[in-house]
Amino acid sequence: MVGAGPAALRAAIACADAGTSPLIVEGSGIGSASGAPPVAGIAASIDELDSTAHRDDTVSAGGEATDKVAAARVCGEAVPTLAELERWGLVLRRRDGGLPHVASAPGHSVDRMTGCGDSTVREVTRILEEQVIKRGIQRWADTIPIQLAVDNQQVRGVIAVNVLSGEVFSIQAKAVILATEGHQGLWTSPNDGAGTGAALALGAGISLRGMDSTPLHPLSVSNCDIHIPMDVLGSGGRIRRESGEDVGPEEVLQGEPCVLDLRGLDSESAPWFSQTATKVSDRIGIDISREVIPITTGVAYTTGGAPCDEFGRVSFEGFTPEGLPARLWLTGLYAAGRSAHLGTHGNSPLPGNILLEDLVTGKAAGAHASEWSSDVQFGGPSVIDEACKDSAERIESMRNGEGLSVGQFATRLSSAVGALPSEPTENGPSAIADLLGEGIRLTDSSVVMNTEMVTAIRLDGLASVATSIIGSV
């Protein structure tokens, strides 16, 4: 299990419940994923007879690029997923009568946004962390995966580096589930989203999908890494032009100067968004009960990744034994959440579907991986050894070879990608190819607490992902 967020944790739980022994490999410490941007809660058809309207709204938001079957499957699992989280102890915001509170949100034809206010991601992650601990699932923190070991289109393990010691080592595995953060760090900082899962899939020869559309979050605050959850718009928050006229998120996405007015949050809603109030006050000195917030678009999360089916099996373009072109499974490799592309979101995710898909796809991938791996044996020791050797040489070249410094590499990568996801610079492809050719060198010769090395690995992975993005736009 590669990752630390809701998708990875849910996949590990599904594996354990099915009788296998999963291992979670993550680059940061336990609980680090709880700090992910709270862009929205969970969308669920609580007051509806079925999830048909939820699916239809998802397809309308995503456009023709949306896979209707995938959308129906994810939306259909919303209520059972929410009920499961409640059984495990998630404290949802409630209404009179005891049912979970539901609110309106842009793109939804009925009220179905629910959760824990601006703490939804944090609380869901905490609940899943508890379930992982209860099951005794093994975890290796401060471990950065850098390569998949693949033998004849079958994954055999993962090569990783220990952040504390700098040691490169191998992990033999029957199956590997990629369930990491997205690649939004291309437009901010590698630590905000390094796209590790996508980079690992690319390294294994997988062509990424859905990379031509990077969603923009309309409730972002410039230059301070604040993304306000869409849930506020169903609790009294308003987007307004500078003239005071109420508008929708579309105006922000089109580049019109707008502000977010949270002075009208109703008294029952305000406590559920206290983190937002504190964060805005601490970082930009605005009291949301008295002042409006200047907002813009920002990349708070990404979609697109390794193409996979409803079970999370990662596929590639190949040929059948008869010589016919077909999509084949890279045996043993799975993807979930932000590392996967099922087509659920199309060109624009419906608010509340991102976290929902993390949970649904994590569970599906974990369950199938557990069932499949119970009937196979470990294999490919020589392939793993060779991959480990290659990775060690890669790290050594960063330490002692030629190349750009981490700062220089980051600056040139940012310049090549461009300010907006949909508008890369004209020389972007050649500039990124040059970057990858020049490589990165480390200026810190110490092998203890390898902070610079971690950033270098993440930047290198992001550069390869950027190649896929620019090639799709």
N, C-alpha and C positions, 0 to 999 in steps of 0.2 A: 504494500500500500504506500504510494508516494503522495504525500500531502498531509495537511494538518487541519483543513477546514471541514465544514459540514459534510461535503461529499465523501471525503476520505474517511472521516469518522463513521459515517453511516455505512459505508462499504465494509469497514472492519467489523462493525457490529453484525452485519449480515453474514459475513464469513464465519465469525465465531459461533453465531446461532445455528449455522448449518454444519458445525462440527469440525471445521478446520482451525489451524493455528496461524492467524494473520500476524504480520509484523508491519507496524507503521514507521515509515522513515520520513523524517521531517527536518527542515533546515533550521527551525527555531525551536524554542522551548514549548512545553505543554501550555496550552491556553493562548498561544500567540495569535491564532486565527480569530479569536473573539474580537480583535480590533479592526476587522474588515469594515469598510464603509457601510453604514446602515442605509442603503439606498431605497429600501422598501421592505414591507413585511411579507406575509404570505397570502397569496390569493387563493380562496377556497369557496366553493359553492354551498355555503352553510345554509342559506335560506332558499335554495333552489331544489327542484325535484331531481335534477341530475346536472352533469357538468357540460351539457351541450352548449349553453350560452357562453360559458367560460372558454370553451374551445373556439367558438365562433369569434369571440373578442380577440383571442390570441392570434387567430388567422388574419383578422382585419388589421391588427396592429403590425404584424410581421409581413403582410403582403404576400405576393406570389412565391417568394422564397421560402415560405413556411411549409414544413412537412405536416400535413393535416393529421396523419396517423400518429406521428410523434406528439403533436399538440394534444390530441384527444387522450392519448395514454397518460401524459403528464398531468393534464387537468383532471382526469378521472381519478388520479391518486391523491388529490389535494386533501379531501376530507379525511380519508383513512390515515394519511400522513400526519395531519394535525391531531387527530385523535390519539395516535401512537405517542406523539410528543407530550400530549397532556397526561397520558398514563404514566409516562416516565417522569413527570413532575414539572413540565413547562407551565408557568403561571401566565395565562393569557389575559389580556384586557377583556372585561366582561360587561354585559349590559343587564338591564332589568330582566329577571327571569333566569339568569344564570348562563345563557348561551354566550359564546365568544362574541365580542363586539366586532361588527363589520362596518366599514366606512367606504365611501365612494373614492374612486381614483380615476385619473385620466385613462380613457380607453375602455373602461369597464361599463357595461350597460346596466349593471345592478351593483349594489353595495356588496363587496366580497373581500375587501382588504382587511386582514386581521393580523394579530401579532402582539408584541409587547412594546408598542410605540417605537422609539428610536433605539431600544435595547434588543430588538428581535434577534439579530444575528448573534449578539453576545450571549443572550439567554439560550438560544438553540444550541450554540456551540458548547455552552456549559453543561447542558443536559446530556448532550452526546458524549462529552468528556467523562461524565459520571458513569454512563453506561459502558464506556470502554474500560474504565477502571474496575467496575463491578465484574466484568468478564475476564479480567486479568490479561488483557491483550498487551502484548509486548510492544514497546515503543523505543525507537532510537532517535533522540533529539540531537540537534547540532550536527546533523548528517546531511550533506548536500549530494543528491544523486546527479551524476554527470554523464552517464552512458548506460544504454541497455545492451546486454549481451544477447545477440540473436544468432541462431544457427538454423539455416535452411528454413527461413520464414517461421521460426518458432522462438519465442523469448525464453532465455535460460536463466536470466538473473539481472541484477542491477549493480553497476559500479558506482561507488560513492566515495566521498572524501570527508574525513572527520574534521570539523571546523576547529576544534580545540588543538589538535595535534598536527593537522595537515596530512595525516596518513591516508593513502588511497587503498581501498579494500573492496572486496567483492561480496555480494549477497546472492547465493544461489536460490532460485525460486521456481516453483512450478508455474505460477501465474503472477503477473504484475498488473496492478491497477493504477493508472495515472489519474490522480484527482487533486491537482494542485491549484494554485491561484491562477488568475488570468494574466494576460500580458500587458495590462494597463500601465505598467512601469515604463513602457516606451515613451510615454508622454509626461511622466513625472520623475520617479526615482525607481531604480531596480528593486528596491525593498518594498515598493508598493504593489508589486506584481511582476514577477520575473518570467511568467509563462513557462515554468520548468517542465510541466507535462508536455506542452506543445513542442518545446525544444527537444526533449527526449524522443518524442515520436518522430520528429524530423530526422534526428540522427539515426533512427532505425529504418529510414527509407519511406516513411509514411508521408503522403501528400496531404497537407492540412486542408480543411474545408471551412467555408463560412468566414474566411478572413477578409473578404471584400467589404464587410459591413461592421464597423466598430461603433457601438451605441454611445450616444452622448447623454449624460445626465443633466437635465435642465436646472436643477437646484444646487449648483455648485457655486462656491465663493472663490474668486480669483486669488491665486498666490498664497493660500493658507491651508490647502489640503482639507477643506471642509465640504462634505457632500451631505446635504440635508435630505432626509427620507421623504419620498413622495407621499407618505401617509399623512403629512401635515395638511395636505390639500383637502383631505376628507374630514378634518377636525377644526376647520375655521381658518386655515391659512389661505392666503390669496396671492396670486401672481398679478402684478400690476405694472402697467407702463409708468414711466416717470411722471406722466400727466395725471395718474391716479386711476385710469381706466382698467377694469379687470380684464385679464386675458388668460389664455391657456399656455401650457408648456410649449406649444408650437412656435409662439412668438419668440421665446427665448432661443429655441433651437434654430430659428431663422436669423439669429444675430441681433434682434432688437433689444435695446437697453431696457431692462426690467428690474423690478425689485420684488422681494418676497415680503409680504406683510403678515407677520404672525401675531400682531397685536389683538386680533380677533379670535385667538384660540379659546375655545370654551373652557370653563373652569374645570370640567371633568377631564379634559384632554391634556391640559398644561402639564400635570405631573408626569405624564407618559413621554413627554419630550423635554424633560429637564436636562438631559445630557446635551441636547442641541443648544439649549439656552446657555448652558455653562460654557460650551466649546466656543460659541460665537462671541460671548462676552470676553472670554480669556484671550482669544486670538485676534479679534478685530475691535474689541471694545464697544460692541453694540448691545444694548439692552433690548431684547426682542419684544418686551412688553410695552416699549415706548418708541422704538425706532424700526425702520424697515431695513432690509438687508439687500444690498446690491448683489445680483446673481448673474451667472453666466453658465455656459455649458462646460462640462468637464468629463474626462474619461474616468469613471469610477469603477468600471468593471468591463469585461470583454466577453464576447461570445465567439464561437468558432474554435476549432481545434481538430483533434484526430477524428476522422469519420468513424462512426460506430453504429451498431444496430440497437434494438431495444434491450438487449442483454449486456450492452457495453462492449461488445467484441469489436476491436479495432480492425478495420479492413483496408485493403490496398488493391490496386488494379493489377490483375494477373490473368492467368488462363486456366481453363479446365483441362483435365486429362485429354479431352478431345481436341484441344487447341482453340477453344472458343474464349473470347474475352469475358472476364467476370470479375466481380469484387470478391476477394478471398479474405479470410481471417488470418491475421498474423497471429498464429496460434499462441494462446496463453497471454496475449496482451489485451487489456481492457482500459477503458477510459470513462470518466464520470465527471459531472459538474463542469467547471470552466475549462477542463482539459479536453472535453468531448464536444463533438458536433453531431447532433441528431436532427437538426433543422427545426426544432421547436419554436425558436424565436424569430426566424426569418430575418428581415432587415431591421426590425425594431421590437425589442422585448416588451411584453405587456407588464406593467408594474405588478410586482408580487410573484412573478413566475421564475425569477432567477434563483432565489433561495429554494423555491419549490422543486425546480429541476435538479438542483444539487442533491436534495434528499432522495428524490425518486430514482435518479440515475445511480446514485451511490448504492442504494439498497439493491437495485437490479444487478449491477455489476458484481457486487459482493456475493450475492446469492448464486449467480451463475458460475463465478470463478471458483467458489467453494465446491459446488457440485462437480464441475469439470475436473478440477485438480485432484479430487479424491480417487480418480481412476488412472492417474498418470504417475510416472516416476520422475525424479530429478534427473537432469541430464546436462550434457554439454560442458563438462569441466574444462576441457582444453579451450573451448570458445570463451569461457568466462576468464580463464587465465590470460588469454590473448587480449581480451578487451580491457582487463585490469592493467596490463602492461601498457597498452595504448593510452589509457587515461593517465597513468603515472607519468608517461612521457609528455603528455599535454600539460600537466601541472608543472613539470620540471621546466618546460619551455617558457612558461609564464615567469618562473622564478629567475631563470638564467639566460633566456633568449632575448632576441630583439623584438621590438614592437612599440606600440603606443602606451603611454601611461594610462592608468584607469581613468583619470580625469580627461585626458585628450580623447580617449576612445568614446567616453560618454558624451562629450560635446559634439564630436563629429557624427555620432549615431543620431543624436537629437536633431542635428541640422539636416541629416539625410532623410529622416522620417518626415519632418515638417511639423508645423504647429498644429495642424488638424489631421485626424486620421484619414479623412477622405481626400486630402490634398497633399500627397507627398511631393517633394521637390522633383523637378524634372530629371535630375541626375541621381535620384535616390538609388535605383538598382546598382548602378556602377559604383556609387559612393560606398554602399554597404559591402559590395564585393571587394572593393579595395580595403575596407576596414578589416574584413575577415582574413584577407590575404596578409595584411600587416601584423595582425594579432595584438595581444595585450601583454605587457610586461609588468611585473610587480616591482614596486620600489621598496617594499618592506621585506627585508631578508629573513625576518624571524619566522619560525615555524610554529609559534605558539599564538593562539587567539587570532586566527587568520582572517580578520575582517576584510582586508583589502582583497584577499584571494576570493572570498565569497562574492564580493561585488564584481570582480573580474569574471568569474564563472557565470554569474547572472547576466552581465552585459553581453558576454559572448553568445549565450543562449537567446537573448532578446534580439541580437543582430540577425541570427538565423531565422527567427520568427518574423522579423521585419521584412526579410527577403520574400517570405511567403505572402505577407500582407501587400507589399507594393506590387508584387506580381499579379495580385488578384484585382487590384483597383483599376 
